[in-house]
Amino acid sequence: MESNANGRDPNKIPIAYIGCKIITAYPCSLNEWNYIKGKANEEEDREGYLVNYPDGYMSWSPKATFEEAYRPISENEKLMIV
């Protein structure tokens, strides 16, 4: 198998995907996240969100990235969640 500089097969074409899942999140700075994970603080703290996924996985997302991908669920949408 041939590969390019990043180790990918140049003959494989990427396929676009879109996913949808319901998550919970709350505002959490990067340094707050680092504290939760037991890591050292960054020199420059950043705004973001602590994200909880349905499978129990937790992650931190920068504010702009999170707000571009997610929005709060409306009251009507809450009624559709089984």
Secondary structure, 3 states (H helix, E strand, C coil): CCCCCCCCCCCCCCCCCCCCCCCEEEECCHHHHHHHHCCCCCCCCCCEEEEECCCCCEEEEEHHHHHHHCCCCCHHHHHHCC
